[in-house]
Amino acid sequence: MRALVLLAGFYLLGVFLLAALAGADYAVSTWLHGPIVYDVIIGSVVLAIPIVRGLFMLRTPKSDPSAGVTVSVTQAQEPALWEAVRDVARQVGTRAPDEIVLLEKVNAAVSEESSLLGLRPGTRRLYLGLPLMMGMDEMQLRAVLAHEMGHYANFDTRLTPLIARGRAQLIRTIAHFHERSHTKLAKERARQEKHAAKRRAKGRRATMIDTPGLGATYRGMANVYTAYGNFYLRASLSAARRQELAADLAAVGVAGRDSTASALRELNALGSAHDFYMSSYATLGINAGLLPRPGQVFGGLRKLLDARATDLEKLRQELPTEPTSPYDSHPALAERVARIEAQPDDSRAGEPARPAVHLLADADAALAALEQAVLTPETLALKRVDWEDLVHESMTVYVGQGAEEIREAFTAEGAGPELAALLDAIDADPAVRWRIADRLPKPEQAAAATGDAVRDYARPVLRRALNQLITVELTARGAARWQLSWSDPAALRYPADDFEDQLELALDATVADLPDTEPLRKLVLAG
């Protein structure tokens, strides 16, 4: 009853607002006379338009906005995956999805294009992240799928699917109001900017871009419905969290206690690992015009997972003890895992399970197809190289770009921009080192330093600048190479095992009070 009343209230809110406006118009026309009556009525009509549109807009959002760019797969393309999904749905006691859509995210979700705020079921889609499949075995994946499909089965109450659909639809509706407001604002801004550009082309003064009031009615409606949506979420929160726990039990029934608990632990680890992988590996070469080989933009995650087993195990054990927000329908992950592990032993521990990615007919082809769907044409046009070359060439470009400021400081003091020219300048005038250091960023404390302390701050600054320029010199000649590591940051591999120790001594000699550049010349520039 609470679910039905709350959902109906979302519609009744619009009807109530319209009735209030109509009542105000009736009262004004009855008690007042003259132009003010028309002003009030016109104002109420303006306010009523977004309310009426809102009543119809409640039916318009059809897709899950969190899904992003996706690749849909048919039963003919992925028969084993479809069979596993349908088997899970049968065990849970709900109908199987009508579509399976692959994502680039560590996520799995089931959504419906329901209408009447979730009262009428519609097309059901399973969104399944390929990174999730690469990090889990098949039983863990089945546990995740059982949990998601469990929201559409009748565990706690007949209205469990209704509440799940209703919460999702409310969130989509509110987002749709904001989207309409932003779209209207963007169109008007684009129109005004185009008009201003035409005036400038004709030599006229361009008018000021002015859009403060556009979309205000949509934003107002979004605020009203957001307030009600927050009330709905608060009122249904306890039931929603019970449903999450019930869905966890459905997963236990399908995949077993241990696989379900380990799947939740794995989710916690995979989320952090995937974010790190995408920022530090997959997209490392983009600003250098490079991309991994086809299928490896997302597929390289497997290499990282294999190499960082210790770090991942720590993440599996360090579970969040609080929900992500006060309105989060999911209880804290630590609580969910504890409840699952408290279930009786079902004698399914240690059951062999193949990697979940083996459910795909051709994982490499699926990963490559996902790249085509997710990446922009500009990104897809970048040069494709092996991981080792991507790391070396990217780091070479970035270190070279970072050395530009150093070269400018050298040149400004007549000492550069090349390493050989700098060493010659130091031999001619050792004080040039400190003038160069003054042009480079230093700690804030250096500004107040006096006497010998000035050089104490300048020395490490100059040393780092020299080291960076040496790296550029060595990599340009092919004498050093950036080395790929899946377990540690990229490291520079020098020409010889003792080269780094010799370089430290040579740098010490160059930045000493009485400089000696000869060791650095012999080590770096001789041949």
C-alpha positions as CSV (number, residue, x, y, z in Angstrom):
1,M,0.0,0.0,0.0
2,R,2.8,2.4,0.8
3,A,4.4,1.7,-2.5
4,L,1.2,2.3,-4.4
5,V,0.4,5.5,-2.5
6,L,3.9,6.9,-3.0
7,L,3.9,6.2,-6.7
8,A,0.4,7.6,-7.2
9,G,1.4,10.7,-5.2
10,F,4.0,11.4,-7.9
11,Y,1.1,11.9,-10.4
12,L,-1.2,13.5,-7.9
13,L,1.4,16.1,-7.1
14,G,1.0,17.5,-10.7
15,V,-2.8,17.3,-10.4
16,F,-2.7,19.1,-7.1
17,L,-0.5,21.9,-8.5
18,L,-2.9,22.3,-11.4
19,A,-5.9,22.4,-9.1
20,A,-4.2,25.0,-6.9
21,L,-3.5,27.2,-9.9
22,A,-7.1,26.8,-11.1
23,G,-8.4,27.7,-7.7
24,A,-6.2,30.8,-7.5
25,D,-7.5,31.9,-10.9
26,Y,-11.1,31.4,-9.9
27,A,-10.6,33.3,-6.7
28,V,-8.9,36.2,-8.5
29,S,-11.5,36.4,-11.2
30,T,-14.3,36.3,-8.6
31,W,-12.9,38.9,-6.2
32,L,-10.8,41.2,-8.4
33,H,-11.4,43.1,-11.6
34,G,-9.3,44.8,-14.2
35,P,-5.9,44.1,-15.9
36,I,-4.6,42.4,-12.8
37,V,-7.0,39.4,-13.4
38,Y,-5.5,38.9,-16.8
39,D,-1.9,39.2,-15.5
40,V,-2.6,36.5,-12.8
41,I,-4.3,34.1,-15.3
42,I,-1.5,34.5,-17.8
43,G,1.1,33.9,-15.0
44,S,-0.8,30.7,-13.9
45,V,-0.9,29.4,-17.5
46,V,2.9,29.9,-17.7
47,L,3.3,27.9,-14.5
48,A,0.8,25.3,-15.6
49,I,2.6,24.5,-18.9
50,P,5.6,22.7,-17.3
51,I,3.3,20.9,-14.9
52,V,1.2,19.5,-17.7
53,R,4.3,18.6,-19.6
54,G,5.6,17.0,-16.5
55,L,2.6,14.7,-16.3
56,F,3.4,13.5,-19.8
57,M,7.1,13.5,-19.3
58,L,6.7,10.9,-16.5
59,R,6.3,8.4,-19.3
60,T,9.1,9.6,-21.6
61,P,12.4,8.4,-20.1
62,K,12.9,5.0,-21.7
63,S,16.6,4.3,-21.4
64,D,18.9,3.9,-18.4
65,P,21.1,7.0,-18.5
66,S,23.8,5.3,-16.5
67,A,24.3,2.7,-19.1
68,G,26.5,4.9,-21.4
69,V,27.6,3.7,-24.8
70,T,26.9,0.0,-25.2
71,V,27.1,-3.0,-27.4
72,S,24.1,-5.3,-27.6
73,V,24.7,-9.0,-28.2
74,T,22.3,-11.5,-29.6
75,Q,21.8,-15.2,-28.7
76,A,23.5,-16.2,-32.0
77,Q,26.6,-14.1,-31.1
78,E,26.9,-15.2,-27.4
79,P,24.9,-18.5,-26.9
80,A,26.8,-19.5,-23.7
81,L,26.2,-16.1,-22.1
82,W,22.6,-16.1,-22.9
83,E,22.1,-19.6,-21.6
84,A,23.8,-18.7,-18.3
85,V,21.6,-15.6,-17.9
86,R,18.4,-17.5,-18.6
87,D,19.4,-20.2,-16.3
88,V,20.0,-17.7,-13.5
89,A,16.6,-16.1,-14.2
90,R,14.9,-19.5,-14.0
91,Q,16.5,-20.2,-10.6
92,V,15.6,-16.7,-9.3
93,G,12.0,-17.0,-10.5
94,T,11.7,-14.1,-12.8
95,R,11.6,-13.6,-16.6
96,A,14.9,-13.4,-18.4
97,P,16.0,-10.1,-19.9
98,D,15.0,-9.3,-23.5
99,E,18.4,-7.9,-24.3
100,I,21.9,-8.2,-23.1
101,V,24.1,-5.1,-23.4
102,L,27.8,-5.1,-22.8
103,L,29.4,-2.1,-21.0
104,E,32.9,-0.8,-20.4
105,K,32.2,-0.4,-16.7
106,V,32.6,-2.6,-13.6
107,N,28.9,-2.9,-13.3
108,A,25.9,-5.1,-13.8
109,A,22.3,-3.9,-13.8
110,V,18.8,-4.8,-14.9
111,S,16.4,-2.2,-16.1
112,E,13.0,-2.1,-17.6
113,E,11.3,0.4,-19.9
114,S,8.3,0.4,-17.7
115,S,5.5,2.9,-17.8
116,L,3.0,4.4,-15.3
117,L,5.9,4.9,-12.9
118,G,6.8,1.2,-12.9
119,L,3.2,-0.2,-12.6
120,R,3.3,-1.6,-16.2
121,P,6.4,-3.8,-17.0
122,G,8.2,-3.3,-20.3
123,T,11.4,-4.3,-22.2
124,R,13.9,-5.7,-19.8
125,R,17.6,-5.2,-20.4
126,L,20.7,-6.7,-18.7
127,Y,23.7,-4.3,-18.7
128,L,26.8,-6.3,-18.1
129,G,30.3,-4.9,-17.8
130,L,33.1,-6.7,-19.6
131,P,35.7,-5.6,-16.9
132,L,33.4,-7.3,-14.4
133,M,33.6,-10.5,-16.4
134,M,37.4,-10.3,-16.6
135,G,37.7,-10.0,-12.8
136,M,35.3,-12.7,-11.7
137,D,34.8,-16.4,-12.2
138,E,31.5,-17.8,-13.5
139,M,29.9,-18.5,-10.2
140,Q,30.7,-15.1,-8.9
141,L,29.2,-13.6,-12.0
142,R,26.1,-15.8,-11.6
143,A,25.8,-14.4,-8.0
144,V,25.9,-10.8,-9.3
145,L,23.3,-11.6,-12.0
146,A,21.0,-13.4,-9.5
147,H,21.1,-10.3,-7.3
148,E,20.2,-7.9,-10.1
149,M,17.4,-10.1,-11.4
150,G,16.3,-10.8,-7.8
151,H,14.9,-7.3,-7.7
152,Y,12.2,-8.3,-10.2
153,A,11.2,-11.5,-8.3
154,N,8.7,-11.7,-5.4
155,F,10.9,-12.1,-2.3
156,D,9.7,-9.8,0.4
157,T,6.3,-8.9,-1.2
158,R,4.4,-8.9,-4.4
159,L,5.2,-5.2,-4.8
160,T,9.0,-5.7,-4.7
161,P,9.3,-5.4,-8.5
162,L,7.0,-2.4,-8.4
163,I,9.1,-0.5,-5.8
164,A,12.3,-1.3,-7.7
165,R,10.9,-0.1,-11.0
166,G,9.3,3.0,-9.3
167,R,12.6,4.1,-7.7
168,A,14.4,3.8,-11.0
169,Q,11.7,5.6,-12.9
170,L,11.6,8.5,-10.4
171,I,15.3,9.0,-10.7
172,R,15.1,9.0,-14.5
173,T,12.1,11.4,-14.5
174,I,13.9,14.0,-12.3
175,A,17.0,13.7,-14.4
176,H,14.8,14.2,-17.5
177,F,13.5,17.5,-16.1
178,H,17.0,18.8,-15.5
179,E,18.1,17.6,-19.0
180,R,15.2,19.5,-20.7
181,S,16.2,22.6,-18.8
182,H,19.9,22.3,-19.8
183,T,19.0,21.5,-23.4
184,K,16.8,24.6,-23.7
185,L,19.5,26.8,-22.2
186,A,22.2,25.3,-24.5
187,K,20.0,25.9,-27.6
188,E,19.3,29.5,-26.7
189,R,23.0,30.2,-25.9
190,A,24.1,28.6,-29.2
191,R,21.5,30.7,-31.1
192,Q,22.7,33.9,-29.4
193,E,26.3,33.1,-30.0
194,K,25.6,32.4,-33.7
195,H,23.8,35.8,-33.9
196,A,26.7,37.5,-32.2
197,A,29.2,35.9,-34.6
198,K,27.3,37.2,-37.6
199,R,27.3,40.7,-36.1
200,R,31.1,40.6,-35.5
201,A,31.6,39.3,-39.1
202,K,29.8,42.4,-40.4
203,G,31.9,44.6,-38.2
204,R,29.2,45.4,-35.7
205,R,29.3,45.1,-31.9
206,A,28.1,41.8,-30.7
207,T,25.2,41.6,-28.3
208,M,25.8,40.2,-24.8
209,I,24.9,36.5,-24.4
210,D,22.0,36.5,-21.9
211,T,20.3,33.4,-20.8
212,P,19.6,33.7,-17.0
213,G,15.9,33.0,-17.1
214,L,15.8,30.3,-19.8
215,G,14.7,26.9,-18.5
216,A,13.6,28.3,-15.2
217,T,10.2,26.7,-15.3
218,Y,11.8,23.3,-16.0
219,R,14.2,23.9,-13.2
220,G,11.4,24.9,-10.9
221,M,9.5,21.7,-11.8
222,A,12.6,19.7,-11.3
223,N,13.0,21.1,-7.8
224,V,9.4,20.3,-6.9
225,Y,9.6,16.8,-8.2
226,T,13.1,16.4,-6.7
227,A,11.7,17.3,-3.3
228,Y,9.0,14.7,-3.7
229,G,11.5,12.2,-5.1
230,N,13.7,12.6,-2.0
231,F,10.6,12.1,0.2
232,Y,9.8,8.9,-1.8
233,L,13.4,7.6,-1.4
234,R,13.4,8.3,2.3
235,A,10.0,6.6,2.8
236,S,10.9,3.6,0.8
237,L,14.5,3.3,2.0
238,S,14.1,0.7,4.7
239,A,12.1,-1.5,2.3
240,A,14.6,-1.0,-0.5
241,R,17.5,-2.0,1.8
242,R,15.6,-5.1,2.9
243,Q,15.1,-5.9,-0.8
244,E,18.8,-5.6,-1.4
245,L,19.4,-8.2,1.4
246,A,16.7,-10.4,-0.1
247,A,18.4,-10.1,-3.5
248,D,21.6,-11.2,-1.9
249,L,19.9,-14.3,-0.5
250,A,18.6,-15.0,-4.0
251,A,22.2,-14.9,-5.2
252,V,23.2,-17.3,-2.4
253,G,20.5,-19.7,-3.6
254,V,21.9,-19.6,-7.2
255,A,25.7,-19.4,-6.7
256,G,26.2,-20.5,-3.1
257,R,27.2,-18.6,0.0
258,D,30.9,-18.4,-0.6
259,S,30.7,-17.4,-4.2
260,T,28.2,-14.7,-3.4
261,A,30.3,-13.2,-0.6
262,S,33.5,-13.3,-2.7
263,A,31.6,-11.7,-5.6
264,L,30.8,-8.7,-3.4
265,R,34.4,-8.5,-2.1
266,E,35.6,-8.7,-5.7
267,L,33.3,-5.8,-6.7
268,N,35.0,-3.6,-4.1
269,A,38.4,-4.5,-5.5
270,L,37.6,-4.3,-9.2
271,G,36.1,-0.8,-8.9
272,S,39.3,0.7,-7.6
273,A,41.5,-1.4,-9.9
274,H,39.5,-0.5,-13.0
275,D,39.7,3.2,-12.2
276,F,43.4,3.0,-11.7
277,Y,43.9,1.0,-14.9
278,M,42.0,3.4,-17.1
279,S,43.8,6.5,-15.8
280,S,47.3,5.0,-15.6
281,Y,47.4,2.5,-18.4
282,A,44.6,2.5,-20.9
283,T,44.6,6.3,-21.5
284,L,48.3,6.9,-20.8
285,G,49.2,7.5,-24.4
286,I,46.2,9.5,-25.6
287,N,47.9,12.9,-25.3
288,A,50.9,11.4,-27.1
289,G,48.7,10.2,-29.9
290,L,48.9,6.6,-28.9
291,L,46.5,3.8,-28.0
292,P,46.9,0.1,-27.1
293,R,46.3,-2.6,-29.7
294,P,42.6,-3.3,-30.6
295,G,40.9,-5.0,-27.8
296,Q,43.5,-4.0,-25.2
297,V,42.0,-0.6,-24.2
298,F,39.7,-2.5,-21.9
299,G,41.2,-5.9,-22.2
300,G,44.5,-4.9,-20.6
301,L,42.8,-4.8,-17.2
302,R,43.4,-8.6,-16.9
303,K,47.2,-8.0,-16.9
304,L,46.9,-5.5,-14.1
305,L,44.7,-7.9,-12.0
306,D,47.2,-10.7,-12.5
307,A,50.1,-8.5,-11.4
308,R,48.6,-6.8,-8.4
309,A,47.1,-9.8,-6.5
310,T,48.4,-8.6,-3.1
311,D,46.8,-5.1,-3.5
312,L,43.5,-6.6,-4.7
313,E,43.4,-8.9,-1.7
314,K,43.7,-6.0,0.6
315,L,40.8,-4.2,-1.1
316,R,38.7,-7.4,-0.8
317,Q,39.2,-7.3,2.9
318,E,38.7,-3.6,3.5
319,L,35.0,-3.2,2.8
320,P,33.0,0.0,3.4
321,T,31.1,0.1,6.6
322,E,28.7,2.9,5.7
323,P,26.4,3.4,2.7
324,T,27.6,5.7,0.0
325,S,24.8,8.2,0.7
326,P,21.8,8.6,3.0
327,Y,19.5,7.7,0.1
328,D,21.6,4.7,-1.1
329,S,19.2,1.7,-1.3
330,H,22.2,-0.6,-0.7
331,P,23.3,-1.3,2.9
332,A,27.0,-1.0,3.6
333,L,29.0,-3.6,1.7
334,A,30.5,-4.9,5.0
335,E,27.1,-5.5,6.4
336,R,25.9,-7.3,3.3
337,V,29.0,-9.6,3.2
338,A,28.6,-10.3,6.9
339,R,25.0,-11.3,6.5
340,I,25.9,-13.6,3.6
341,E,28.8,-15.2,5.4
342,A,26.5,-15.8,8.4
343,Q,24.3,-18.1,6.3
344,P,24.6,-21.9,7.0
345,D,27.3,-23.8,5.1
346,D,25.8,-25.0,1.8
347,S,28.7,-27.3,1.0
348,R,29.4,-25.4,-2.2
349,A,32.8,-23.9,-1.2
350,G,35.6,-24.7,-3.5
351,E,33.4,-25.7,-6.4
352,P,35.6,-25.3,-9.6
353,A,34.5,-22.4,-11.8
354,R,36.1,-21.1,-15.0
355,P,36.7,-17.4,-15.5
356,A,33.5,-15.6,-16.4
357,V,35.0,-14.2,-19.5
358,H,35.0,-17.7,-21.0
359,L,31.2,-17.4,-21.3
360,L,32.0,-15.2,-24.3
361,A,32.4,-16.8,-27.7
362,D,35.3,-14.5,-28.5
363,A,36.3,-12.2,-25.7
364,D,38.9,-10.3,-27.8
365,A,36.3,-9.6,-30.5
366,A,33.8,-8.4,-27.9
367,L,36.4,-6.1,-26.3
368,A,37.4,-4.7,-29.8
369,A,33.7,-4.1,-30.6
370,L,33.2,-2.3,-27.3
371,E,36.1,0.0,-28.2
372,Q,34.4,0.9,-31.4
373,A,31.2,1.8,-29.6
374,V,32.7,3.7,-26.6
375,L,35.7,5.6,-28.0
376,T,35.3,8.7,-30.1
377,P,36.3,8.6,-33.8
378,E,39.3,10.9,-32.9
379,T,40.5,8.5,-30.3
380,L,40.0,5.4,-32.5
381,A,42.2,7.2,-35.2
382,L,45.2,7.3,-32.9
383,K,48.3,5.1,-33.6
384,R,48.0,1.6,-32.1
385,V,51.1,0.1,-30.5
386,D,52.1,-2.7,-28.1
387,W,52.0,-2.0,-24.4
388,E,55.8,-1.8,-24.1
389,D,56.1,0.8,-26.9
390,L,53.1,2.7,-25.6
391,V,54.7,3.2,-22.2
392,H,58.1,4.1,-23.6
393,E,56.9,6.5,-26.4
394,S,54.3,8.2,-24.1
395,M,56.7,8.8,-21.2
396,T,59.3,10.0,-23.7
397,V,56.8,12.6,-25.0
398,Y,55.6,13.7,-21.6
399,V,59.1,14.0,-20.1
400,G,60.2,16.0,-23.1
401,Q,57.2,18.3,-22.8
402,G,57.9,18.8,-19.1
403,A,61.5,19.7,-19.9
404,E,60.4,22.7,-22.0
405,E,60.2,25.0,-19.0
406,I,63.7,23.9,-18.0
407,R,65.1,24.6,-21.4
408,E,63.5,28.0,-21.4
409,A,65.2,28.8,-18.0
410,F,68.6,27.6,-19.5
411,T,68.2,29.7,-22.6
412,A,67.2,32.8,-20.6
413,E,70.6,32.6,-18.9
414,G,72.5,31.9,-22.1
415,A,73.1,28.3,-21.0
416,G,71.0,26.2,-23.3
417,P,68.8,24.7,-24.3
418,E,70.8,21.5,-24.8
419,L,72.7,19.7,-22.0
420,A,76.1,20.2,-23.6
421,A,75.6,24.0,-23.8
422,L,74.5,24.0,-20.2
423,L,77.7,22.2,-19.0
424,D,79.8,24.6,-21.1
425,A,78.1,27.6,-19.4
426,I,78.6,26.1,-15.9
427,D,82.3,25.7,-16.7
428,A,82.5,29.3,-17.8
429,D,80.5,30.7,-14.9
430,P,79.5,28.4,-12.1
431,A,77.1,31.0,-10.7
432,V,74.8,30.5,-13.7
433,R,73.5,27.4,-11.9
434,W,71.9,29.5,-9.1
435,R,70.5,32.0,-11.6
436,I,68.8,29.2,-13.5
437,A,67.5,27.7,-10.3
438,D,65.9,31.1,-9.5
439,R,63.8,30.7,-12.6
440,L,62.5,27.3,-11.7
441,P,59.7,26.5,-9.2
442,K,61.0,26.1,-5.6
443,P,59.4,25.4,-2.2
444,E,57.6,28.4,-0.6
445,Q,60.2,28.4,2.2
446,A,62.9,29.3,-0.3
447,A,61.5,32.8,-0.7
448,A,62.5,33.6,2.9
449,A,65.9,31.9,2.8
450,T,69.2,33.9,3.0
451,G,72.9,33.2,2.8
452,D,73.9,29.6,2.3
453,A,70.3,28.4,2.8
454,V,69.5,29.9,-0.6
455,R,71.8,27.3,-2.3
456,D,70.4,24.6,-0.1
457,Y,67.0,25.1,-1.7
458,A,68.4,25.8,-5.2
459,R,70.7,22.7,-5.3
460,P,67.9,20.0,-5.4
461,V,65.9,22.1,-7.9
462,L,68.8,22.3,-10.2
463,R,69.6,18.6,-9.7
464,R,66.0,17.6,-10.7
465,A,66.2,19.8,-13.8
466,L,69.5,18.3,-14.9
467,N,68.2,14.8,-14.3
468,Q,65.1,15.5,-16.4
469,L,67.2,16.9,-19.3
470,I,69.5,13.9,-19.1
471,T,66.5,11.6,-19.4
472,V,65.4,13.4,-22.5
473,E,68.9,13.2,-23.9
474,L,69.2,9.4,-23.2
475,T,65.8,8.5,-24.5
476,A,66.3,10.6,-27.7
477,R,69.5,8.6,-28.5
478,G,67.9,5.3,-27.6
479,A,70.4,4.8,-24.7
480,A,67.6,4.5,-22.2
481,R,64.1,3.1,-22.4
482,W,61.0,3.5,-20.2
483,Q,60.0,0.0,-19.0
484,L,56.4,-1.2,-18.6
485,S,55.4,-2.7,-15.3
486,W,52.0,-3.9,-14.4
487,S,52.8,-4.0,-10.7
488,D,54.7,-0.7,-10.3
489,P,55.0,2.6,-12.0
490,A,57.0,2.8,-15.3
491,A,60.7,3.0,-14.6
492,L,63.6,4.2,-16.8
493,R,66.0,1.4,-17.8
494,Y,69.5,2.7,-18.1
495,P,72.3,1.5,-20.5
496,A,74.1,-0.4,-17.7
497,D,73.3,-1.8,-14.3
498,D,75.6,0.7,-12.5
499,F,74.6,3.6,-14.6
500,E,72.2,5.1,-12.1
501,D,74.8,5.0,-9.3
502,Q,77.3,6.7,-11.5
503,L,74.7,9.3,-12.5
504,E,74.1,10.2,-8.9
505,L,77.7,10.8,-8.3
506,A,78.0,12.9,-11.5
507,L,75.0,15.0,-10.6
508,D,76.5,15.6,-7.1
509,A,79.7,16.8,-8.7
510,T,77.8,19.2,-11.1
511,V,75.8,20.9,-8.3
512,A,78.7,21.1,-5.8
513,D,80.0,24.4,-4.6
514,L,83.0,23.8,-6.8
515,P,81.4,22.2,-9.8
516,D,83.0,19.4,-11.9
517,T,81.1,18.7,-15.1
518,E,83.5,16.1,-16.5
519,P,81.9,13.0,-14.9
520,L,78.5,14.0,-16.4
521,R,80.1,14.7,-19.8
522,K,81.7,11.3,-19.9
523,L,78.7,9.4,-18.7
524,V,76.0,11.0,-20.8
525,L,77.6,12.8,-23.7
526,A,80.5,10.7,-24.6
527,G,79.2,8.5,-27.4
